[in-house]
C-alpha cells in the first residue's frame, strides 16, 4: 500500500488531542475540587498505600527495590496475562518495498505481535552495512503519528506543522545513523477497538482501554508488549548494534517509553517528551488520559517510581513550559523524586529533566545532545 494513501485512511479514525492555550493554562487550577472531594481523594490516594514506592531505607537497598517494584509493575500491567494468551505464537513481520530517500531508505511494514493484532510501522535505515544503533519511536494521541514520525505527511500543512515541532523523529534518527522504527501505538491508531456509536464518548483510546480492562488486561501493558516484540525482531537483525537501544516518544508515546523502559532492560536510553509528571496533582487531579491508566498503580508508587526503575540506564524527561497538560510544580516534584532514585542507584548523572520553551511537542535541540552523550559512554 502506498504510504501517503495509508496515512489518508488514518485521518478519520482518531482526532489529535490538542492542548489549550498558554493563557488558559494560567487560569487552570488542578486542585479546584470541593473540600469533601479533596478529603476523599486524599484518603484513597494516600502515599501510605505506596507499597513499592522507593524509599532510602528499603530493605536490601536500591537493587532489591528495583527487583521488587519491577515485578509488581509487570503484574499490574498484566503483561504476563498477555503472554499466556499468546503462548506459542511467533510474531510475524511483513515489509514492503524500500523507498530511496537519499541518505536513508524507508519501508512500510507490519508486525503481528499476537494473534489477530497487526501493528503497522515504518522502518528507516541509513545506507550501508552498519551495525547501527536502534531507535524505536512510539507516538501518542494521533492516528497518523507513526506516519509523521517517519516523514509521511497528509499535505503541505501537516508537513510544516510536523517539522516546526520536530515530530519527524524517526527521520532525524535515521539521518543520525540509527535504524529507526516508527510503530503505530495500539489503541491510539487504527489497530485499537473502535468506539461504535460513541459509547465511550467518541474516543477510540477510551473504547480500547475499557475493553482491555474488561478482559483483565491493560492498554499500557499491550503497548509495552508490542514494544518488546519490536525489540525481539529488530535486535535479531544483523545490522543492529544491540548495545545501543533508544526509545523516544512524545505525549502518550512518552508514557509508552517510560513504562517500556521500566520493564525492559534492553532499552539503554529513554527519552519521554511532554508526558512526565506525577500521576495526580496534590488534590488528586489525574494528569494523564484514561488509556494510560494502570489500575492500582498508586499502590506501587507514582510515575517517578516507574521512571526510577530505568536506572542505572539513561533517562531524559522533557516538558514544554507552555504545555497545559501538567502543572509545572508537579513536573518539578516528579523530577526531584527521580533524581533521588538515581542518586540511590549511584548514577545521578544518568537522569536529566529539561524544559522546552514552547508547548506539547518534541524538542530536538534538547533531546539529541543528551542521547548522543549517553550513547558515547
Buried (B, 14 or more C-beta within 10 A) or exposed (E): EEBEEBBBEBEEBBEEBEBBEBEEBEEEEBEEBEEEEBEEBBEEBEEEBBEBBBEEEBEEEBEEBBEBBBEBBBBBBBBEBBBEEBEEBEBEBEEBEBBEBEEBBBBBBBBBBBEEBBBBBBBBBBEEEBBBBBBBBBBBBBBBBBBBBBBBBBEEEBBEEBBEBBBBBBBBBBBBBBBBBBBBBBBBBBBBBEBEEEEBEEBBBBBBBBBBBEEEBBBBBBBBBBBBBBBBBBEEBEBBBBEBBBBBBBBBBBBBBBBBBBBBEBBBBBBBBBBBBBBBBBBBBBBBBBBBBBEEBBEBBBBBBBBBBBBBBBBBBBBBEBBBBBBEEBBBBBBEBBBBBBBBBEBBEBBBBBBBEBBBBBBBEBBBEBBEBBBEE
